[in-house]
Amino acid sequence: MQDRRVPQSEGAVHTALVPGFFDLQVNGFAGVDFNTPGVSAEALTHAAAAMAATGVTRFLPTFITCTVEHFTACVRPWLHTSLPSVAGFHLEGPYINGADGPRGAHPKPLVQPAAIDDFQRRQDAAQGRVRLLTLAPEMPGALALIEFAVAQGVVVAIGHSNANGQQVRDAVAAGATMSTHLGNATARTLPRYDNVIWQQLGADQLTAGLIVDGHHLEPNSVKIMVRAKTPGRAVLVTDAMAAAGQAPGRYTLGDIDVALDAHGRASRTDDGRLAGSALTMNRAVALVMKYAGVSFDEAVRMASVQPAACLQEQPRGTLDVQWDEAQGTLDINRVNV
């Protein structure tokens, strides 16, 4: 690992210098909802500083299924800030499967077929800063949009999908290179073999994003997925929303009302579906070691070097961290940027 050092070890407590974390999927943080229009520059700066305290020195603000107008209003405040931690934007939807299950917590009335002109309007509103696009490859127009986006330098991920194996293979052939929160936003009942999870696990061309919070994926599922993809083809994402770093209570994800319970589960108040997470990246690193049995080096790479490489970037800065094996915690002592 770049710049790693472990000069001191007291029992099960280790210190190390590691690359800054890179989160490809952040809907909000520290009480700030990125999917609400008109968020102040001060609030965005506060959220970025709170993420840095958890080790995240680069991230993609993520915008879920919405209208072009709503997206434009949400992205506008970011265009007037100069936060060095912002690497661009993640557009998650609206070109997703609208059925219950694959749709997840996204608003059903706003789901739509994939369309190049619609995507271009959003990219124009973002001043060309959409870096990652999540869509369902079985949606009408999806393959053409994948090819178009990839030609623009946008990374395309499969997500919120009920694709079969051929549709996954077609998406890969068109240029898709990632899976968004693999294992989540899927139908409750799937074909035994030809299903969207197995087929993405078997596609070596796809790097899998995993939400390792104990709610989105149970521990054995994390272990199986990491072993199937290998640690080198998996990255950690938080899918954090405004409740991350906050006390239990009521929060929002765009127009969705979300409750954070005492166990750290963020869910819609109307139907109990997961709606983003309250996960922090330093906790994700600790949990993936616990759940999947990966090494410290592998876990850190899954949160830093590997997600950065998905966008052909490098991590920003370094972190002085303290890892307590016995407690299963990873604390950020200092952020060096």
Secondary structure, DSSP 4 states (H G I P E B T S, - for coil): -TT-----EETTEEEEEEEPEEEEEESEETTEETTSTT--HHHHHHHHHHHHTTTEEEEEEEE-S--HHHHHHHHHHHHT---TTB--EEEE-SSS--STTTTTTS-GGG-----HHHHHHHHHHTTT-EEEEEE-TTSTTHHHHHHHHHHTT-EEEE-S----HHHHHHHHHHT--EESSTTSS--SS--SSSSHHHHHHT-TTPEEEE--SSSSS-HHHHHHHHHHH-GGGEEE---B-TTTTS-SEEEEETTEEEEE-TTS-EEETTT--B-SB---HHHHHHHHHHHH---HHHHHHHHTHHHHHHTT----SEEEEEEETTTTEEEEEEEE-
